[in-house]
Amino acid sequence: MVLRLARLRPALGWAQPPVRNIVGGAAAGALGLLVVGPPRDLLIGTVHLLSAGLWAGGILAMATLRPPGGWGSAEARELVERFARIALIAFGVTALTGAIQATDRLNDLSDLWTTVYGEVLSLKVVAVLVMMALSLSWRRGMPATRLDAAAAVVVVGLTAVLAAFPM
């Protein structure tokens, strides 16, 4: 997606993630599905994974880039604006489908702190909130790219733990 955004007019030749990152991300996602298996609710789970992949994967891809003139430059801000439009929609879809999945597995609000599943889900929500807060730094031209990428990795890891829970 970031590669496609970089090719829009005006093209941003510097904004092309290394092919090894694209292949590595796709391989990691495929491996995760093989290890954990398909989502329990195939439609909701698939939409959740795809939208999260656009949002968190886009952040990971953007964090690997080094724009000429830094993230405060006009070209970098152009890419951030392009990504922000997609990221906002992808985040909304991810949050909605995640909430639907959570209501399927939690019987009561207290399950968030009285069950292991709920505790892991609560940690994931906190990590997502950290990612949301860090998104503001991208908009201001001073992204904490490594911290945002690390938060995305934590969210993906916690997602894998949640997906491995038995029903």
TAZI-V546639 format. One record per backbone hydrogen bond with DSSP energy under -0.5 kcal/mol. NH is the residue of the N-H (numbers start at 0). CO is the residue of the C=O. Records with the same first field share a line. If there is no record, write none. Layout:
NH = CO + CO
This chain:
4 = 0
5 = 1
6 = 2 + 3
7 = 3 + 4
11 = 5
12 = 10
14 = 11
15 = 13
16 = 14
20 = 17
21 = 17
22 = 18
23 = 19
24 = 20
25 = 21
26 = 22
27 = 23
28 = 24
29 = 25
30 = 26
31 = 27
32 = 28
33 = 29
34 = 30
35 = 31
36 = 32
41 = 39
44 = 40
45 = 41
46 = 42
47 = 43
48 = 44
49 = 45
50 = 46
51 = 47
52 = 48
53 = 49
54 = 50
55 = 51
56 = 51 + 52
57 = 53
58 = 54
59 = 55
60 = 56
61 = 57
62 = 58
63 = 59 + 60
64 = 61
69 = 66
72 = 69
76 = 72
77 = 73
78 = 74
79 = 75
80 = 76
81 = 77
82 = 78
83 = 79
84 = 80
85 = 81
86 = 82
87 = 83
88 = 84
89 = 85
90 = 86
91 = 87
92 = 88
93 = 89
94 = 90
95 = 91
96 = 92
97 = 93
98 = 94
99 = 95
100 = 96
101 = 97
102 = 98
103 = 99
104 = 100 + 101
105 = 101
110 = 107
111 = 108
112 = 109
113 = 109
114 = 110
118 = 114
119 = 115
120 = 116
121 = 117
122 = 118
123 = 119
124 = 120
125 = 121
126 = 122
127 = 123
128 = 124
129 = 125
130 = 126
131 = 127
132 = 128
133 = 129
134 = 130
135 = 131 + 132
136 = 132 + 133
137 = 133
138 = 134
139 = 135
140 = 137
141 = 136
144 = 142
147 = 143
148 = 144
149 = 145
150 = 146
151 = 147
152 = 148
153 = 149
154 = 150
155 = 151
156 = 152
157 = 153
158 = 154
159 = 155
160 = 156
161 = 157
162 = 158
163 = 159
164 = 160 + 161
